[in-house]
């Protein structure tokens, strides 16, 4: 078990529930994570600064309450522990550059104000702060300096976005070793029995999930007639367009080509078992829908099914 397990779980769940890219999620600052409200809510809204996105435009993202809870747990546990250790060993004082943030203004163009170790003041629009400069932002905590960079390594220092590739690689190797019984290796040494994941596959899972659920909402929960669905599309766009916006793609075609092509041949109406479908129940089980997609589409994994096959007992 990794000593940074809570960090890794939080990162994956934010990716999976928001559709953020690895670099976008990996360069978040603590104050950019939406805070959960006392009155609850399933999803919360956040923004990714323009400098951290591929398009260099501000992106709005939606993240599940449970994922925010995982981030809060990580901040209170291993992140806080790593920061205390770094403070005790004086790591932050030895950094070549530190900017202590004094204020972050709100509004349409948030501004970050700071002072450096020499007392010189500076400021920059949050959206224009490059990743490297975001990594040197600190705040003055009760016990000393604390990084504003959300994801930290065990030394309490910023964990660079590209380093997540190694985390996923090592986890995949560990899953393969644990979940693949020796007899299965002998039967088919070339078959991958354990699930395989990357930061990109978490984003892909988000796109697939949103496509299916949005179609389900339009066809089942809201009970739209064909005419009402046409009007809805004119006002808000179809699910492909909605997913395009959630992923931050420049066009609908990019969304289809890069993320949803593996399921483009499946007919969503019959797949979701609408009442007008070929042979369907009035209310489909979405779990079975995703299982069917994984079974019939190349490039889609059903993790639960793979684990059941691997251990043969569930």
N, C-alpha and C positions, 0 to 999 in steps of 0.2 A: 504494500500500500504506500502511495506517495505521501511524503510529508506535506505536500502542497495540494492534497486531494480536494480540499474545500475550494481552493482557488480554481483548480482545473474544472471541477463540476460547475462552478458558477459561470466560468467563461463559456463552456459548451452550452449551458442552458440559455445564456443570453444570446449566443449565436443562433441557436435552434429556434428560439421564440421570437427573434427580431429580424432575422435575415441579414444582419450586418455582415460586412466583409471582415476577414481576419484583421486587416490593418485598421479598419474603422473601430471595431470593438477593442482591439488591442491597444489603441492609443487614447482611450477614454480617461478623463480626469475624474476624480471622486465627485466633484460637484456637478458633473454632467450626467450622472446616474439619476434617473427619476426617483424621488422619494415616495414611499407608499403612504397613502392617506389613511387617516383613522377610520373613515367611513368605508374603507375597502375599495374594491374595484379589481377586475380581472386583468386589465391591461393598462399600462402607463405610457405616457408620451415623453420622448426625449429627442434631442437634436445632436447630430454629429457635426462638428465644426467643418467648414469648407475645406480647410487645409488638410484634413485627415481623410477626405473622400477622394475617390478616383476622378470624379467629374469636377472637383474643386468648387462644388456648390453645397450649401447647407442641406443636410438631409434630416427629415423627420423620421423617427422610428418608433415602433410600438413594441413593448416588451412585457412579457407575462409577469404577473405579481409574484408567482412562485420563483421566477428567475431573479427578481429583485431581492426576494428573501434570501436566496442563495448568496447574492453579492453581499448583503448585510451580514450574513453569518461569516463569510470569509473576512470581511473587514474587521469584525469583532474578534476573530480567532487567529488564524495563521498570519494574516497581514499585520495585525497589531503586535503579535509576537515578534515578527521579523523586524518591525520598526523599533521595538524596544531593544532588540539585540544590536541593531545598527547604531542606535543612540549610545548604548553603553560602550561600544567599541570605537566611537568617534568617526564612523564611516562618512557621515554627512559633512562633517567639518573638513574632511580631506578631499572632498570633491572639488575639481577645478573650477566649477561654476555653480552657483546657487542663486536663485531668485526667490526672495520671500514675498509671497503675494500678500498685499495689504487690502485689496478690494477687487471684487469682480462686479462691475455694474450690470444691471439688467436692461431689458428693452430690446429693440430691434437689432442693435449692434453692440452686444456686450463687450466691455473693455476690461482687460486684465491689467491691474496696476501692481507694481512690485518695487522692491529695493534690493540691491545686491549687497555683498558683504562690505563694500566700501561706503555704503549708505547712498549710492547714486540711485535716483528714482528712474523708472522706465514704465512704459505702458505700450500695449498693442491690442488691436482688436482680436478677440478670441478666435474668430473665424480665420484669421490670417497667421496664427501661431503655427509655425512648422513643427513637425513631430519632435525633432531634436530639441527645440526650445521648450516644448511642453514637458519634456523629461527633466528639466532643471527647475521646474516650479515646485516650491515648497510652501508650507504654512508653519507658523509658530504654534506648536502644541504645548500641552502642559509640561511635558518632559523634554522639550526641545524641538528641533526641526522634524517635520513629517512630510514625506513626498505627497504631492497632489496626483501624481500618476497612479492610476488605480491598481494595475497588476504589477506586483513586486516579486522578485526572486527571494530565496531563503536568506540572502544577505540584506534584505530590506531595500534593494536598489531596483530601479525600473526594469521590468521584464520586457525586452524588445518584441515588437509584433512578430517578426520573422522567427523568433525562438519557439513559437507555438507549434511550428512544424515538427520540431524534435519531440515535443511533448506527445503529440498524436502518434508519431512514429513509434516511440517507445511503448506507448499504451497498446498499440496494435500488436506489437511483438509479444507483449505480455499476455494479451487476450488469446492470441494464437497458441501460445505455449500452454495456457491453462485450459482452454476450452476445446482443444483438439485431442481426443483420446488417442493413444498409440495405435489401437486397432483400426481406427479410421484412417490414420496416416498410411498404414500398410495397405488398406483397401484401395485408396485413391490418393497417392502422395501429392498429386498436382491440384487437388481440390482444396479451396479455402473454406474451412468449416466455421471459423470464427468471423464475426462481423469486422469490417474494416471501415475506419472513419477518418476524415480529414476536416479541417475547418471549412473547406468548401462544401463538403457533403452535408454539414449541418445547415448551411445556407440553402442547399438544394432541397433538404427535407422541409425546410420552412416554405419554400416555393410550392412544393407538391402539396403540402398540407393545406396551405391557404387556397390553392386552386380548387381542391376537392370541397373544402368547407364552404367557400363562398358560393360555389355552384349549389351545394346542398341547401344553404340558407335561402338562396333565390328560388329554388324549385320546390323545397319542402316546407321549411319553417314559415316562410312568408306566403306560400301558396300562390305565387304569381301566375296569372294567365299569360299566354304568349304575348298578348298586347301589352300587359303591364310590364313584362320583362323587357320588351322593346323600349318602353318609355323609361324604365330604370336605367337601361344601358345608355340611352341618349343623355340622361342627366349625370350619371356617375361613372359610366364606362362598364364594360363587362369584366368578369373575374380576371381575365388575362391582363387587362389594362390596370386593374387594381394591384395585382401582384407586381406588374412592371414598376409601378410607383413605389411599392413597398421595398423592392429590391434596389431602387435607384438606377434603373436602366434608362438609356436614352431613347429607346423605342420598344414597342410591343414585340417586334420581330426578334430583338436581342433576347428578350425573355423566353420566347418560344424556342429559339435555336439553342441557347446555352443551358436552360434549366428544365424545360417542360417537354422537349422533344421525345424523351423516352416514353411518355404517356400520350403523345399526340394521336396515336392510332386508336386509343380507347374511346369509346363513345361514353361521355360523361352521363348522359341521361340514363342509359341502360345500366351503367356502372353504379350509379347512385340509386337505381331501382325506383324511379318515379312511378306513379300509378299508371302512366301511359306507356311504360317500358314494356319490353317483350315478355318477361316472366318475372315479376318482381313483387316484393312485399311493399306495403305502403310506406313503412318507415325503415330505411336501411340501417344496418349496423356499420358505422364508419370504420371500425377495427377490421371487419371482414373486407371492406372496400380496399383498405391499404394492403392487406394480405394478398388480395387478388392482383393488385397492381404489381407488387413485388414478384409474384409468381409468373406473371405474363409479360413483364417488361424488363428488358436488359438494362442493367445499370442501377436497379433499385434493390435495396436490401431490406428484408424484414428481420430485424434483430431478434425479436422474440422467437420467431420460427427457427432461426438458425441456432439459437441457444438450446431450444427444445430438441432439435436434431442432434446437436453435439453431445448432450448428456444422456439423451434417450429416456429420460425419466419424467419429463414434464409435457 
